[in-house]
Amino acid sequence: MATIIYGTHVFPKFAGYFGEKELCPNCQRTYKPAYTKCSVWAHIYYIPLFPISSYYLKMCPVCGMADKLKKKDAMVEITKPSDGVQQQFQYYAKHILANKPTKMLEVDKSYEFWVKDLTSNEEICIASGITKDMVKSLKKKFCLKDISIMDV
């Protein structure tokens, strides 16, 4: 008897920052929303076969709170005229070596995830007291290809 592993996998792709600045109801910061295209693919044995659907996420670039949009609605929002001001962010993690665990089976929760607004040079801590796996999941959430981890 053979086991067949099948299912779906979501491939996110960052589209950019579009539209006018909006107030995030979660973090109370005003930025242009980030748009991410998510393609859902069917797979067998973790090999993607064909796309099933796609949708867009309209996301706060600071806290990551997102709303799911249909492609048609997202295209309307993406093509709206904007103020022309470029918005750039740098995402990074800090590993606080002073907080590393000393006990035998204790989990290393000494990471912090930061975002820096490169236009205003404001640094914002998104999460603290997290593990390296949580840093990796935040990297996926924000569609980052690479993230630097600084030892502090």
Secondary structure, 3 states (H helix, E strand, C coil): CCCCCEEEEEEEEEEEECCCCEECCCCCCEECCEEEEEEEEEEECCEEEEEEEEEEEEECCCCCCEEEECHHHHHHHHCCCCCCCCCCEEEEEEECHHHCCCCCCCCCCCEEEEEEECCCCEEEEEEEEECHHHHHHHHHHCCCCCCEEEEC
